[in-house]
Amino acid sequence: MFDRLARLTWRHPKKVLLAAFGFVLVAGFFGHDVEHHLKAAGFTDPSSESEQAGDVLSDALGYTAQPGLVVLLRDPDGGPIDLASPEILAEVDRLADALRQSSYVGNVVNPLDDPAAAPGLIPADQQSIALPAQLATSDLEDKGGLADESVRKNVTSDLLDVGYGGYAPSFNEVNDQTRKDLQNAELIAFPLLGILLLIVFRSVVAAFVPLLLGALSIIGTLFALRIMAGLVDTSLFALNIATALSLGLAVDYALLIVSRHREETAEHGYTEEAHRRTVASAGRTAVFSGLTVAGAMAALVVMPQRFLYSVGAAGAVVGVLSAAMAVIVVPALLAVLGPRINALSIRRGPAISDTSTRWLRVARAVMKRPVLVAVATTVVLVALAAPLLGTHLTGPSAQAVPPGQQSYEVNAYLDDHYDRAVTEGLSLTVDGPATDAELEGLRQQIAGVAHVAETIPPFVRVSDTVAYTIGAFEGPALSARSQDALREVRELAAPEGARLLTAGNTASFVDEKESLVANAPLTIGLVIVLTVGLLFLLTGSVLLPLKTLLMNAMTLAASLGILVIVFEHKFLVGVLDYPGPYAVEVTSLVFLFAVAFALATDYAVLVMARVKELRDGGMSNEDAVAHGVAKTGRIISAAALMIAVVFAAFAVSPVFFMKQIAVGMALGVIIDATIVRALLVPSLMRLLGEANWWAPGPLRRLHDRFGLKDG
């Protein structure tokens, strides 16, 4: 296969590049506006109890029970509002009507119409009035965002200060901020990458190759996301992973292929043989690496959360596209450019393709004391991972809004001056037949649960089979006490033939965690099967894939442990400009598992492919490991530095879970490219010796038949 690709890209390079250009035109035409077809983050599981509760009540009532947004009215001078003023009464009434006429707004409570029927919406100091709006949809992220935009347009006043808070405005602003962050990250990452690529490649022309490869991959992925968005709801956050991962893999594969091309042309000149050897070796490695990245990311597709299956699909497309472009477009460029790939050189010194004597000395020193190094390194990584055992998790809520956003100040004011039921209500729905006495008995049982506020209004009948009320917890919605209280409420017996359904921030968070735990075994199993299978096809070994899984797990655990130290224990949060919340976002853990695992496997493939090539060429196991680490040392170090820069660029985002993901990814790449590759890889491969390459007879024959080989 690779011989045929080499011949194609050597003999018809301009046709290959013309076809790639045509692909870019088509993909760019259909994918350029993909952002307008994507939806909000999507952290919920559609089959969860909280989502079912919203659907039941929305179908029966026409709107959800808990307010999706709250319009806050205040006096411009900061004083109390004159509630006896006819002008104020008329203005509030006008604003409530404008709110009712906004998109996806199902019900609005105006406390001035009947203060006794709407207690708690005017605080004792009378300095504000809250107009809670119940949305005519349970989709608070997407349609709630549309409602927020409509409300901001309709509900304005020259007499009173108007603010917008609650779940829908908060998430709408987070989505808008994410779009801006993507652009800011690109503006930071591209110039820095350009400078680093110039330093690494020592040539302006060669440095251009990874940027071109990344751009091709990004454009192709946007096209794929546009198609996906037409078939299934797709999250906006898929754009972030498409950009960051495309740039990262482009750097990896361009470094790999261009450096190997320089190595081969130094020995064989700018000939077809040098071209063939480059494609057969570095191209093969890039294909395996891309497939392993795609496999690890594709495992997220089984998750029901839109955020996860979207970034999983985007990551899988990036892996395949990056590998395909690397093995087709880059060789064609090299064939066209010839010696001009090194044009516009900026400095002299050792090339990225040269064997690093420093890495060679490190590898040999490690293999002299493999037990000591392996044990010491493992202890360090386990110690870094230890904080994970005591971490506190958080989830999507109004806390996701960064300071400076309009809803941040409004939400803070609502928390300080209003009952929790206004912004963090516990929606309680009875679905099924129930008498008034049974509903009252259930209400009293719920009010008697520890940490549930006792002031729960009576159930309101919507139909013969549906009734609801709104309660609240004594503490913050995502606190451990509120979560425990929710679980106790859910254990209460509903009237016979009916079911008690709960919704709200606490219920959504608990359901999210339970959904992640329930679906995690399948996702992890798919990652393991795909990774082990692909690495076996690469190496023909049973032990090397298992060793890679172990090292990847240690890399991931250590980076997540540091994440806990930073964001929960407040280490260096000032440097990161991180205002909280001081906990780790739960969905980020799953995301980091997939992406960090994929990139760790990527580096493992780069090293193992070179080690296997050297061993197959006649070297002993120990020499092959030492020289494999030495030959890939500069390449992987440079690639790790640049991909860490790409992910770190996303840390400028003020959105807390984006900042956590960015820091976690940068940490994972750095740990894997340094501690794991420099110390664990050579020490464990030295300890295993020839067993590194062992496989039972049937599997050996399977590899001989189906393993992807040179040529």
C-alpha positions in Angstrom: 0.0 0.0 0.0 2.7 2.5 1.0 4.8 1.6 -2.1 1.8 2.5 -4.3 1.3 5.8 -2.4 5.0 6.6 -2.8 4.8 6.0 -6.5 1.7 8.1 -6.9 3.0 11.0 -4.9 6.4 10.9 -6.6 5.2 10.5 -10.2 2.0 12.6 -10.1 2.6 15.1 -7.2 0.9 18.0 -9.0 -2.2 16.0 -9.7 -2.3 14.9 -6.0 -2.0 18.5 -4.9 -4.6 19.7 -7.4 -7.0 17.0 -6.0 -6.3 18.2 -2.4 -7.0 21.8 -3.5 -10.3 20.7 -5.0 -11.2 18.9 -1.8 -10.4 22.1 0.2 -12.7 24.1 -2.1 -15.6 21.7 -1.7 -15.1 21.3 2.0 -14.7 25.0 2.5 -17.8 25.8 0.5 -20.1 23.5 2.5 -18.4 23.8 5.9 -17.5 27.5 6.2 -20.8 28.3 8.1 -20.9 25.2 10.2 -20.9 27.3 13.4 -24.4 28.4 12.6 -25.6 24.8 12.4 -24.2 23.7 15.7 -26.0 23.7 19.1 -25.1 24.5 22.6 -22.7 22.3 24.7 -25.2 19.5 25.5 -24.2 18.1 28.9 -27.4 16.2 29.6 -28.5 12.6 28.9 -31.8 12.8 27.1 -33.0 9.6 28.8 -32.3 10.8 32.4 -35.0 11.3 35.0 -34.5 15.1 35.1 -35.0 15.3 31.3 -38.1 13.0 31.5 -39.5 15.3 34.2 -39.1 18.3 32.0 -40.7 16.6 29.0 -43.7 15.4 31.1 -44.4 18.8 32.6 -43.7 20.6 29.3 -46.2 18.4 27.5 -48.9 18.7 30.1 -48.4 22.3 31.2 -46.9 23.9 28.1 -43.8 25.1 30.0 -41.2 23.8 32.5 -41.7 24.2 36.2 -38.5 25.9 37.2 -37.7 29.3 35.7 -35.4 29.0 32.7 -34.5 32.7 33.0 -35.2 35.6 35.4 -35.5 39.2 34.5 -34.2 41.4 37.3 -35.6 44.9 37.6 -33.7 47.5 39.7 -33.8 51.2 40.3 -31.1 53.0 38.2 -30.0 54.9 41.3 -29.7 51.8 43.5 -32.4 52.8 45.8 -35.8 51.1 46.6 -38.4 50.8 43.9 -41.6 52.9 44.5 -44.1 50.1 44.3 -47.0 52.5 44.8 -46.1 54.6 41.7 -48.6 54.1 38.9 -45.7 54.7 36.4 -43.7 51.9 38.0 -46.7 49.6 38.0 -47.4 50.3 34.4 -43.8 49.8 33.4 -43.4 46.4 35.2 -46.7 45.3 33.7 -45.4 46.3 30.2 -42.1 44.4 30.7 -43.9 41.3 31.9 -46.1 41.4 28.8 -43.0 41.8 26.6 -41.4 38.9 28.4 -44.5 36.7 27.7 -44.3 37.5 24.0 -40.7 36.5 23.7 -39.7 33.3 21.9 -40.1 30.0 23.9 -41.4 31.8 27.0 -44.4 29.9 28.3 -45.3 31.6 31.5 -44.3 34.7 33.4 -45.0 35.6 37.0 -45.6 39.3 37.8 -45.4 39.7 41.6 -47.1 43.1 41.4 -50.3 41.5 40.0 -50.8 39.5 43.2 -48.0 39.7 45.7 -49.5 37.0 48.0 -49.6 34.5 45.1 -46.0 35.1 44.2 -44.0 35.4 47.5 -40.3 36.0 47.5 -40.1 37.9 44.2 -39.7 41.3 45.9 -37.1 41.3 48.6 -37.6 43.1 51.9 -35.5 46.1 50.9 -37.7 46.5 47.8 -34.6 47.4 45.7 -35.5 44.9 43.0 -38.2 42.9 41.4 -37.8 39.5 39.9 -39.8 38.4 36.9 -39.2 34.6 36.5 -40.0 33.1 33.1 -40.9 29.4 32.7 -39.9 28.3 29.2 -42.2 26.5 26.8 -39.4 23.9 26.3 -37.3 21.6 28.4 -34.3 22.4 26.1 -32.7 25.1 28.3 -29.4 25.1 26.5 -30.4 25.6 22.9 -33.9 26.9 22.8 -33.3 28.6 26.1 -30.5 30.5 24.4 -32.9 31.6 21.7 -35.3 32.7 24.3 -32.6 34.7 26.0 -31.8 36.5 22.8 -35.4 37.3 22.2 -35.9 38.5 25.8 -32.9 40.8 25.6 -34.4 42.3 22.5 -37.9 42.7 23.8 -37.5 43.4 27.5 -35.8 46.8 27.8 -36.7 49.9 29.8 -35.8 53.5 30.1 -37.2 53.7 33.6 -35.7 50.7 35.3 -32.4 48.8 35.0 -33.0 45.4 33.4 -30.8 42.4 33.9 -31.0 38.8 32.7 -30.1 35.8 34.8 -30.7 32.1 35.3 -29.7 29.0 33.4 -30.6 30.0 29.9 -28.9 33.4 29.8 -25.9 31.9 31.6 -25.4 29.2 29.0 -26.1 31.5 26.1 -23.3 33.8 27.3 -21.0 30.8 27.8 -21.6 29.7 24.3 -20.9 33.2 22.9 -17.8 33.4 25.0 -16.6 30.0 23.7 -16.9 31.2 20.1 -14.7 34.2 21.0 -12.3 32.0 22.8 -11.8 29.8 19.8 -10.9 32.8 17.7 -8.6 34.2 20.4 -6.9 30.8 20.8 -6.2 30.6 17.1 -4.8 34.1 17.1 -2.4 33.1 19.9 -1.6 29.6 18.7 -0.8 30.2 15.0 1.9 32.9 15.5 3.5 30.9 18.3 3.4 27.7 16.2 4.9 29.6 13.3 7.9 30.8 15.4 8.5 27.4 17.0 8.2 25.6 13.6 10.8 28.0 12.2 13.2 27.2 15.1 12.6 23.5 14.8 12.7 23.1 11.0 15.3 25.9 10.4 13.6 26.6 7.1 10.7 28.9 6.3 9.4 26.5 3.6 9.6 23.4 5.8 7.9 25.3 8.6 5.0 26.0 6.4 4.2 22.3 5.9 2.6 21.6 9.3 0.5 24.8 9.1 -0.8 23.7 5.7 -1.5 20.2 6.9 -3.4 21.6 10.0 -5.4 23.9 7.8 -6.4 21.1 5.5 -7.4 18.9 8.4 -9.4 21.7 10.0 -11.3 22.5 6.8 -12.1 18.8 6.2 -13.3 18.4 9.7 -15.6 21.5 9.5 -17.1 19.8 6.4 -17.6 16.6 8.3 -19.2 18.5 11.2 -21.6 20.2 8.7 -22.7 16.9 7.4 -23.0 15.5 11.0 -25.1 18.6 12.1 -27.6 17.8 9.3 -28.1 14.3 10.7 -27.9 14.7 14.5 -27.6 17.5 17.1 -23.9 18.5 17.2 -22.2 20.5 19.9 -20.4 23.8 19.4 -17.5 22.5 21.4 -16.6 20.1 18.5 -15.1 23.2 16.8 -12.6 23.6 19.7 -11.3 20.0 19.5 -11.2 20.1 15.7 -8.9 23.1 15.8 -6.6 22.1 18.6 -6.3 18.5 17.7 -5.8 19.2 13.9 -3.0 21.6 14.7 -1.4 19.2 17.2 -1.5 16.2 14.9 -0.4 18.2 11.9 2.8 19.2 13.8 3.4 15.6 14.8 3.0 14.1 11.4 4.8 16.9 9.5 7.7 16.7 11.9 7.8 13.0 11.5 7.7 12.9 7.7 9.8 15.9 6.9 12.5 14.8 9.4 12.5 11.3 7.9 12.7 12.8 4.4 15.8 14.8 5.4 17.3 11.6 6.9 16.7 9.6 3.7 17.7 12.3 1.2 21.0 12.7 3.2 21.7 9.0 2.3 20.0 8.5 -1.0 19.7 12.0 -2.4 16.4 13.5 -3.7 15.5 10.3 -5.5 12.4 8.1 -5.8 14.1 5.6 -3.4 14.5 8.2 -0.7 10.8 9.2 -1.3 9.7 5.6 -1.1 11.6 4.9 2.1 10.1 8.0 3.7 6.5 7.1 2.9 7.0 3.4 3.8 8.4 4.3 7.3 7.2 7.7 8.5 4.0 7.5 6.4 3.2 4.1 7.9 3.8 5.4 11.4 1.5 8.5 10.7 -1.3 6.2 9.5 -1.1 4.0 12.6 -0.9 7.0 14.9 -3.9 8.6 13.2 -6.0 5.5 13.5 -5.2 5.1 17.2 -6.2 8.7 17.8 -9.3 8.2 15.8 -10.2 5.0 17.7 -9.7 6.5 21.1 -11.8 9.5 20.2 -14.5 7.5 18.4 -15.2 5.6 21.6 -16.9 8.8 23.0 -19.6 8.4 20.3 -21.4 5.9 22.5 -21.9 8.5 25.2 -25.4 10.0 25.1 -24.3 13.6 26.0 -24.1 15.8 22.9 -20.9 17.4 24.2 -19.1 14.1 24.3 -20.3 12.3 21.2 -19.7 15.5 19.2 -16.1 16.0 20.2 -15.6 12.2 19.9 -16.8 12.3 16.3 -14.8 15.5 15.5 -11.6 13.9 17.1 -12.1 10.7 15.1 -12.4 12.7 11.8 -9.4 14.7 12.7 -7.3 11.6 13.3 -8.2 10.0 10.0 -7.9 13.2 8.0 -4.6 14.2 9.5 -3.1 10.8 8.8 -4.5 10.8 5.2 -3.3 14.3 4.5 0.1 13.5 6.0 0.7 10.4 3.9 -0.7 11.9 0.6 -0.3 15.7 0.6 3.0 16.0 2.4 4.9 13.5 0.2 3.5 15.2 -2.9 4.7 18.5 -1.6 8.1 17.0 -0.9 8.3 15.6 -4.4 7.4 19.0 -5.9 9.7 21.0 -3.7 12.7 18.7 -3.8 15.8 20.5 -2.2 13.7 23.6 -1.9 12.0 22.2 1.2 15.1 23.5 3.0 14.9 26.9 1.3 15.1 30.2 3.3 17.1 28.6 6.1 17.4 30.7 9.2 20.1 29.0 11.2 22.6 26.1 11.4 22.9 23.4 13.9 21.7 19.8 14.4 18.6 18.9 12.4 15.4 17.6 14.0 16.1 14.4 12.1 19.5 13.8 13.6 20.0 11.2 16.3 20.2 13.0 19.7 23.2 12.0 21.6 21.6 13.5 24.8 18.5 11.2 24.4 20.8 8.3 23.6 22.8 8.8 26.9 19.5 9.2 28.9 18.1 5.9 27.4 21.3 4.0 28.1 21.6 5.4 31.6 18.0 4.4 32.4 18.5 0.9 31.0 21.5 0.3 33.3 19.2 0.6 36.4 15.7 -0.3 34.9 14.2 -1.5 38.2 15.2 1.6 40.2 14.0 4.0 37.4 10.7 2.1 36.8 9.8 2.0 40.5 10.9 5.6 41.3 9.0 6.9 38.2 5.9 5.0 39.1 6.0 6.3 42.7 6.2 9.9 41.4 3.3 9.4 39.0 1.1 7.7 41.6 1.9 10.5 44.1 0.8 13.1 41.5 -2.4 11.1 40.9 -3.3 10.7 44.6 -5.3 13.9 44.8 -7.8 12.4 42.4 -9.1 10.2 45.3 -10.4 13.1 47.2 -11.6 15.4 44.4 -14.9 17.2 44.4 -16.7 17.3 41.1 -18.9 20.1 39.7 -21.0 20.4 36.6 -22.7 22.8 34.3 -24.6 25.6 36.1 -24.7 29.3 36.3 -21.2 29.0 37.8 -19.9 28.4 34.3 -20.4 32.1 33.5 -17.1 34.0 33.9 -16.8 37.3 35.7 -17.4 40.2 33.4 -20.5 38.7 31.7 -23.8 40.4 32.3 -25.5 37.3 33.8 -22.6 36.8 36.3 -23.5 39.9 38.2 -27.3 39.3 37.9 -26.9 35.7 39.2 -24.8 36.9 42.1 -27.4 39.4 43.0 -30.2 36.8 42.8 -28.2 34.5 45.0 -27.7 37.2 47.7 -31.3 38.6 47.7 -33.7 35.8 46.6 -34.8 32.4 47.7 -32.9 29.5 46.1 -36.2 28.4 44.5 -36.0 31.4 42.1 -32.7 30.3 40.4 -32.0 26.8 41.8 -35.4 25.3 42.3 -36.2 21.6 42.8 -38.9 20.7 40.4 -41.2 17.9 41.7 -43.6 16.3 39.3 -46.0 13.5 40.0 -46.8 11.6 36.8 -49.8 9.4 37.3 -53.1 9.3 39.3 -53.0 10.7 42.8 -55.5 12.1 45.3 -55.1 15.4 47.0 -54.4 13.7 50.3 -51.7 11.6 48.6 -50.1 14.6 47.1 -50.1 16.5 50.4 -48.6 13.5 52.2 -45.8 13.3 49.6 -45.2 17.0 49.9 -44.8 16.7 53.7 -42.4 13.7 53.3 -40.3 15.7 50.9 -40.2 18.7 53.2 -39.0 16.4 56.0 -35.9 15.3 54.1 -32.7 16.8 55.6 -31.3 19.8 53.7 -34.6 20.3 51.8 -36.2 23.7 52.5 -39.4 23.2 54.5 -41.3 25.9 52.6 -42.6 23.7 49.7 -45.9 25.0 48.2 -48.7 22.5 47.7 -48.8 20.5 44.5 -50.6 22.2 41.6 -52.7 19.9 39.4 -52.1 20.3 35.7 -54.4 17.4 34.7 -55.9 14.3 36.2 -52.5 12.5 36.0 -49.9 15.3 36.3 -49.2 17.6 39.3 -46.1 19.6 40.2 -44.6 21.9 42.8 -41.3 23.8 43.2 -39.0 23.3 46.3 -35.4 24.1 47.0 -32.4 22.9 49.0 -30.9 24.7 51.9 -27.5 24.8 50.3 -26.0 25.4 46.8 -27.5 23.2 44.1 -24.3 21.2 43.4 -23.2 20.8 47.0 -22.8 17.2 48.4 -25.6 17.8 50.9 -28.0 18.8 48.2 -27.1 15.8 46.1 -27.6 13.5 49.0 -30.9 15.1 49.8 -32.0 14.7 46.2 -31.2 11.0 46.2 -33.3 10.6 49.4 -36.2 12.4 47.8 -36.0 10.1 44.9 -36.3 7.1 47.2 -39.6 8.3 48.6 -42.6 6.2 47.5 -44.9 7.9 45.0 -48.7 7.2 45.1 -49.5 3.8 43.7 -49.6 3.9 39.9 -47.7 7.1 39.7 -44.0 8.1 39.7 -42.2 11.1 41.3 -39.9 12.8 38.9 -37.3 15.4 39.9 -35.6 18.1 37.8 -33.5 21.2 38.3 -29.8 21.9 38.6 -29.1 19.3 41.3 -31.1 16.6 39.5 -29.4 17.3 36.2 -25.9 17.1 37.8 -26.7 13.8 39.6 -28.1 12.3 36.5 -25.1 13.5 34.5 -22.7 11.7 36.8 -24.8 8.5 36.9 -25.0 8.5 33.1 -21.2 8.9 32.7 -20.6 6.1 35.2 -23.1 3.9 33.4 -21.7 4.5 30.0 -18.0 4.6 31.0 -17.3 0.8 30.9 -18.4 0.6 27.2 -16.3 3.6 26.3 -13.2 2.4 28.1 -13.7 -1.1 26.7 -13.8 0.3 23.2 -10.7 2.4 23.7 -8.8 -0.7 25.1 -9.9 -3.0 22.3 -9.2 -0.5 19.5 -5.8 0.5 21.0 -4.6 -3.0 21.7 -5.8 -4.2 18.3 -4.1 -1.4 16.3 -0.8 -1.6 18.3 -0.7 -5.3 17.8 -1.1 -4.8 14.1 1.8 -2.3 14.3 4.2 -4.3 16.5 3.1 -8.0 16.3 3.5 -8.0 20.1 1.0 -8.8 22.9 2.9 -7.2 25.7 3.8 -3.8 24.1 0.1 -2.8 23.7 -0.7 -3.7 27.3 2.4 -1.8 28.5 1.2 1.2 26.5 -2.2 1.0 28.1 -0.6 1.0 31.6 1.7 3.9 30.8 -1.2 5.9 29.3 -3.3 5.3 32.4 -0.4 6.6 34.6 0.0 9.7 32.4 -3.7 10.4 32.5 -4.0 9.8 36.3 -1.0 12.1 37.0 -2.2 14.9 34.8 -5.7 14.7 36.4 -4.2 14.7 39.8 -2.3 17.9 39.1 -5.5 19.3 37.7 -7.1 18.7 41.2 -4.1 20.4 42.9 -4.4 23.4 40.7 -8.2 24.0 40.4 -9.4 22.5 43.6 -6.6 23.3 46.0 -6.0 26.7 44.4 -2.4 26.2 43.4 -1.3 28.9 40.9 -4.9 29.9 40.3 -3.8 33.6 40.4 -1.4 33.0 37.5 -4.1 31.3 35.5 -6.6 34.1 36.4 -9.0 31.5 37.6 -11.9 32.7 39.9 -13.5 29.3 40.5 -15.5 27.2 41.0 -12.8 25.3 43.0 -13.7 21.8 41.8 -13.2 19.7 38.6 -15.9 19.7 36.0 -17.1 16.1 35.6 -17.6 16.0 31.9 -14.1 17.4 31.4 -12.7 14.2 33.1 -14.3 12.0 30.4 -13.1 14.4 27.6 -9.6 14.4 29.0 -9.5 10.7 29.3 -10.2 10.3 25.6 -8.0 13.0 24.2 -5.1 12.6 26.5 -5.2 8.8 26.0 -5.2 9.4 22.2 -2.2 11.7 22.3 -0.3 9.5 24.6 -0.8 6.6 22.3 0.2 8.8 19.4 3.6 9.4 21.0 3.9 5.7 21.9 3.4 4.8 18.2 6.1 7.2 17.1 8.6 5.6 19.4 7.6 2.0 19.0 7.5 2.1 15.2 11.1 3.3 15.1 12.2 0.8 17.8 10.6 -2.0 15.8 12.1 -0.8 12.6 15.6 -0.9 14.1 15.1 -4.3 15.8 13.8 -5.7 12.5 17.0 -4.3 10.9 19.1 -6.5 13.1 19.7 -4.5 16.4 19.4 -6.1 19.8 16.4 -5.2 21.9 18.4 -2.9 24.1 20.2 -1.1 21.2 16.9 -0.8 19.3 15.3 0.9 22.3 18.2 3.3 22.9 18.5 4.3 19.3 14.7 4.5 18.8 14.4 6.9 21.7 17.4 8.9 20.4 16.1 9.1 16.8 12.6 10.2 17.9 13.8 12.4 20.8 14.0 15.7 19.2 10.9 15.1 17.0 8.6 14.1 19.9 10.0 16.8 22.2 9.4 19.5 19.6 5.9 18.1 18.8 5.0 17.9 22.5 6.1 21.5 23.1 4.1 22.7 20.2 0.9 20.8 20.9 1.1 21.9 24.5 1.3 25.5 23.2 -1.8 24.9 21.1 -3.8 23.6 24.1 -2.4 26.1 26.5 -3.7 28.8 24.1 -7.3 27.7 25.1 -6.4 28.4 28.7 -7.0 32.1 28.0 -10.7 31.3 28.0 -12.4 32.6 31.1 -15.0 29.8 31.0 -13.9 27.5 33.8 -14.2 24.1 32.2 -12.4 25.3 29.0 -9.5 26.4 31.2 -9.5 23.1 33.0 -9.5 21.1 29.7 -6.7 23.3 28.3 -4.4 22.9 31.3 -5.2 19.2 31.6 -4.3 18.6 28.0 -1.0 20.5 28.2 -0.1 18.7 31.3 -0.8 15.3 29.8 1.3 15.9 26.7 4.3 17.2 28.7 4.2 14.4 31.3 4.0 11.8 28.5 6.7 13.3 26.4 9.1 13.6 29.2 8.7 11.4 32.3 7.0 8.5 30.6 9.0 8.4 27.3 12.4 9.2 28.8 12.1 7.0 31.9 9.3 4.5 31.8 9.6 3.4 28.2 13.3 2.4 28.1 13.2 1.0 31.7 10.2 -1.3 31.1 11.4 -2.3 27.6 14.8 -3.2 29.1 13.1 -5.3 31.8 10.9 -7.1 29.3 13.8 -7.8 26.9 12.9 -10.1 24.0 9.5 -10.7 25.6 8.6 -7.2 24.3 8.0 -8.9 20.9 6.3 -12.1 22.0 3.0 -13.2 20.7 1.4 -16.7 20.7 1.5 -18.7 17.5 -2.0 -18.0 16.2 -1.7 -14.3 16.8 1.7 -14.2 15.2 0.3 -15.8 12.1 -2.6 -13.3 12.2 -0.1 -10.4 12.3 1.9 -11.9 9.4 -1.3 -11.9 7.4 -3.0 -8.7 8.4 -0.3 -6.6 10.1 0.4 -3.3 8.3 4.0 -3.6 7.0 6.4 -1.5 5.0 5.7 -1.6 1.3 
